[in-house]
Amino acid sequence: MRLTAESWIASQADGFLPYGFDFLADKAIEPNRMSDANLIRQTGSAFALASYYDYTQDARLRDPIRRTLSALSQHSLPIGKGRLQRLVEGTRILSFPVARWKLKTTLDRLGLLYQPSGDGKVVSPDGKYGGALAGTVALALLTEIIYSRASGDDSFAELRVAWVNGLLSLRIPGGGFRQDPLSIDDSDYDNGEGWLALAVYCDMHRDDLRAASELSDLDDALIRRYTETPSVTFLGWGGMAAAQRYRTTHDPKFLAYLRRQGDNFVERFQDRFSADGNNCAVMEGLATTLAALKASGEKDTDRVREMHDWLSSQASRAWRSGVKPIFVHPEWPTTRENFWAASTSR
């Protein structure tokens, strides 16, 4: 982790990391542009770095994180929601299972998907709303929250509030988050990232009653949905979010949900993962889930042993292949220490 952070300090001049390099063509990938996949990985890495800074208090990381937040601010677009849009969404029309393409095009034509003005902001790779993913603004928000807590630097407070409002503008009433302002569909990744961001924000800013109310509704909606229809792609971010909520509230419904997700992994999902594949994303959520279960006193059940053994075997394989996954350790007692792993999850 230390070597990775030092590499970031050395290579990040404009706020972002090099996205990739095509060795066959001998040129950088996306040298003069940025895709939505690039941007969300940049924000995921920034969140991981902010979490590492929170953990180590290495003062050298302050300027790189500030540069990234400033760069994300430059990529942010205003967004709002008018009264008519709120009324339409209040009918739960966004959750209708039929004729969804026609519904989307009609809402877009009537200007009822979003307003390009308002007190919210979303983060776009190219100045367009179509690529401004809910997960990107969620991870940008998490970066600022963790950084401001660790540093005491509140200079990005206005941006934080705008990102919260932007994330909430993408909320589907009674559901998760729209993938972007031009979409009426959600995704497991966006739902998990948005849930975690709102959970951490509300823990640190408990005077924001509107966000707290939205979070309470989101808790119930996502627990209900992913209990009825478990998803392995939600397990990573959703596990971290549920563990955060349990740690904050001590409400047994979150612990019950984590136990069910642990059972789902053991009984339904475990055999889907190749021993030779990159399973870091599910390792993150499973390690955090396991840590929460152990913190609750569950230490020697079949579920815990199965999860622990799978994580240990995956960590050993990763180590032998050259990846040093010390950041995903099932013995860590809280979710905070597992946040460093977040940058690999998409």
C-alpha positions, 0 to 999 in steps of 0.5 A: 500500500505504501509503495502504491501511494508513493507511486501516486504521489510521483505520477499524479500531476493533473489530479488523475492517474495514467489510465493505461498504456498499450505496449503493442502500439507504444502509446497511452490509452485515452491520452486526450480524452476520458471515458466513463470507465476511466473516470469511475476508476479514477474516483475509485482509486481516489477514494482508496487513497483518501482511505489510506491517508485516513489510516496512515495520516501521511501528510504527503498525500494531502496535495495529491488528494486535493488535486484530484478533488479539484479535477473532479470539481472541474468535471462536475455538471449542475443537476436538479429536479423540477416539481413536475419531475418529482410528481411524476417520479412519485408515482413510481413510474420509473419502476414500471417493468414494461415499455421502458424504452418508450417511457425513457424517450418520452420522459427525455422529450418532456424534459423530465429526466433531469434539469441541467441546473440546480443545487446538485452536481454529477461528475462527467468524463466529457461534459455530457450528462449521459456518462455522469454515472451515479457510481462516479459521483458516489465515489467522488463524494466518499473521497471528499468525506474521508479526506475532510474527516482525516485532514480537518480541511473543509475547503471542499464542503460546498462541493460535498453538499452539491455531490450529495444533492447530485447523488440524491437527484438520481435516486429512484423512489422506492429503489436504488439509483439511476445509472446516469441522468439519461437512464431510468435503469439502475445497476448493482454497482451504482446501487452499492456505491451510492448506498455506501456513499450515503451511509458514510455521509450520514454517519459523519453529517447527522444533522442532514435530516433530508439525507438521513430520511433518504438513507432510511428508505434506501436501506429498506429498498435495497435490503428487500430487493437483494434479499429477494434477488441476491446478486453477486455483483452487489455483494462487494459494495453492498456488503461494505454499505450494510456493514457501515450501517450496522456499525453506525446504527447497531440495527439487527436488520443489517446484521441479518442481511449480512448473514443472508448474503454470507449464506448466499455466497457460500451456497450459491456464488462460491463455485462460480469463481475461478481459482485463477481469476481476479476475484478482488471485487467479491473479496472486498465485500466478503471480507467486510461482511466477515469482519462485521459478523465476527464483530457481532460475536459470530466467530465459529459457525459454518458460515464464518469458517466457509467465508474465512477459508475461501478468502484465505485461499484467494489471498494465497493465490493472489500473493503467489501471482504477485498481488499483495492483498494485505488490504483484504484481511478477514481479521480486520474488525471494521470496514474502514481498513478494507476501504483500500481495496475499493479501487479494484471493484469495477 
